[in-house]
Amino acid sequence: MILPAILLLGVAAIFWPARELRSDNFVFYFPSAHHLLPFETVSGVKYLPLMQLLNMVGKVAAVQEKKDEVRVWFGDTQIALRPNGPSVEVDHTQYDLLEPVRLSDGQWMVPVDFLTTVLPHLTHQDVEYQDGTNRIFIGDVKPVSFTVRLDPIANGARLTVQFTDKVTVTTASSNGKWIMYLGDHPIEPMEQSYRFQNPYLSELRYDDQDGVPKLILSPAASGLNFYPVEAEGGKILLADVLKPPLLMPQAQQPQPSPNPPPVSAPTLPQQPAPSVTEENPATPPGPPLPVVALDPAHGGTDNGGHSSDGILEKNLVAQVVAQVRTALLATDKYRVVLTRTGDVNVSAEQRALAANLSGAMCFISFHAGDLGASSPRISIFTFQPPSPPAQPPPPTFLPWSEVQESQSTQSVQLALTLQQQLAQINGAEVEQPSTAPVYSLRSVDSPAVAVELGRLAPSGDAAALTNPAFQQQVASAVVQALAIFWKGGTTP
């Protein structure tokens, strides 16, 4: 037994490279529970311990380990791995990984893309994982998401956090920061952190690495007061961050005011909201970055269209949006809000709400479909309202379903600017913008367009649309178009 052990350690020493190792937790969310699994980062790649992972999602029945291979019986399924091997074999079917399998101190480690490449074939359940995050949702889990907005008020700032479902919030302070615990409901943030150019608040960060979902708010200065309150039964969190009032001379100093309302208060304060103008801020705030709302259409049980080679519209547009988001953030000129992260169901109302609460300068919804025989082909649409009602509403009331109509002129301008830039992509046919009753646009309170990529149809493959070079050209065209649109002063 000693010789095989020595050989095994020798193989580990050969195949396991020198590491820059940092321990952290990966959170696994299930419909009725969540679990933490420590992972290791090796040269920027996350690795998970295979046996712990398998026992978390099921039960390992047996293990047969050799010097250059391990076989694992997971229920009725047999899994085979080799150290430094670029693939995993499941019941004689090979699945290629982006990074090799590792052997660390006698422990088999798999790269994070094992979660999306292999795990669904083992659990036979939906697996939702957003690349770059440290959380995964397995089974029928419906995570809550949220959008963030920061507005100036007198002597401070007001943070508004809009959740897609009710949460229970409790607050605490630690190390000069404010912590807002969000209960035990699974949460998938649209963005991991929000940085503010504001004299009162510097950052809002989401964290669940200890298994407890929470928002951590960092003030930009010391000595500020924090007043949080819930609204709409837990769907909205308002938090005012204010400079303390100047102390009066001792003889004239009033009695201390009562404590601020607890965060569990079900309604907003009854007093009028403070003015949105700042009075003598400590440091002049920099101009806020314009927000771009990107909308990957469909998601969850709504696959959208598909091609003959099995490409689903929901996945294709998510890839394109990821490219556009990366290109926009690389300019350091925009903040990007996604209306959908991961493979989840999101209603048109939730998409519009995410854009409206973020104060987006524009809204771009991405679709793919059958636009004819040629490919790639691109069409751009603005919202086509229904026929006017027989008795229009009073001019002082604008129904939610008619918000986009007030933005129609600038939406057309945005569509034309996008068309001009997308038309420069080699080999792409780009049509003149037109109108269509695109449901996801109708309640967006900013210039909004739908960009449809073709051809995606059951009678043909989607090779032209999945080409990374084409997707990168689309992203670059969007960046150029928004620079022109923003510079032209055509935003609200």
C-alpha positions, 0 to 999 in steps of 0.5 A: 500500500505504501508504494501506490501512495508514493506514486500517487503523491508523485503524480500529484506533484507533477500535475499540480502546479505552483499556485497562487491560492486563495480560499473562498466559498461557493454558495449552492442554492437549492429550492429549500436550502443552501450550502457552502463549498470552499473553493480554491483559485489557481492562476485565476481559475476556480476549482471545486473539490469533486467528492464534496460537490457530488455529495452535496447534490447527491450521493457517491456510492463508490470510488476506485482510485488509481495512480492516473485515474479515478472512477466515481459511482454517483448513483447509477452513473459512472464518472471517470477523471484523469489528473491534468485531463481536459475532460470528464467521462460520464457513462462513456460520454466525454465532456470537454472542460475549459481547464484541466482536472487537478489533483491537490493533496490527494483531493480531486478538483474540478474547474468551475465550468464543471458546474455547467458542462457536467453537473446538469447531466448528473443531477438531471435538474436545471442548473443556473450559473452566471460566469464569474460569480460564486453562487449557483442555483440548482433545481426550481430556485427562483432567486430575487434580484434588485436594481439600485438608484442613488439620488441627492437630497438636502445634506445627504443622499437617498439610496433606493433598492428595488427588489423583484420580490419581497425580502425581510431586511434587518440592519447593523453596522460594522467597521464603519459600514452599514450592513443590510441583511436580506433574510434567507431568500436566494438572491442573484444580483444584476451587478455584484457592486455599485460604485458611486461618485458621491460625497456621502456614499462610495459603494454598495456591494452584495455579499453572500459568501458566508451563506447570508445574503446582504448588502454592504454600504460604504460611506464616503465620509465619517460621521454620517447618519443612516436612516433605512426604511422599507416600503411596499411590504419589503419590495423597496428599501429606502436609505437616507444618508445624512450629515448630522445637524450642526450643534447649537450652543449649549444653552440653546441646544434642543432635546435629542430627537427620537430614534429614526424608524426601524427598518421593518417599518411597513410604510414610508415616513409621512413627512414630505420628502427632502428637496433633491438639491444639495446644500453645501456638500462637503465635496462637490460630487462628480457627474454621475455615469449614464446608465445603459439598460441591456435586455437579453430577451426571453429566458427561463422556460421561454426559450424563444426561437432556435436553429437547426444546430440547437442554438436557443435564442435566449442563450444567443442573446445572452452571449451578445449582451455579455459582449456589449456589457463588457465593451461598454464597461471598458470605456469607463463612461457608462454603468450597465444594468442587465434586465436578466442575469442567468437563465430565469423568467423575467416579465416585461414589467420587471424588465421595464422596472429595472431600467426605469428605477436605474434612471437609464439613458437608453434601453436596448433589447436584443432578440434573434429570429428568422429575418430571411435567407441571408445571415447575419442580418440585423433589424432594429425596431422602435415601439409601435403603439396600438390604435388610440383609444376612443376616449383618451385619458386626461393629459395629467395621467399617463398610463404605465402602458403608454410611457414609451410613446412619450419617448418615441422621437428619441427612440427613433434617433437611437435606432437610426444611430445604431443602424448607421454603426451596425451597417459598418459590420462586414458582411452584415445586412442592416435594414432601416429601422421600423416600428413593431409592437414590441411588448418589452419596450412599451413601459420603458421611460427612456429611448428604447429599441429592439435589435433583432439578429438573424438568421435564427431558424429551425431550417438553418444553423446559427454559425454566423450569429455565434461567431465571436468576431461578429458578436464583438463587432456588434458590441463595438458598434453599440459602443460607437452608437451610444457615444454619438447618441450621448454626445448629440444631446438627444437623451432626456 
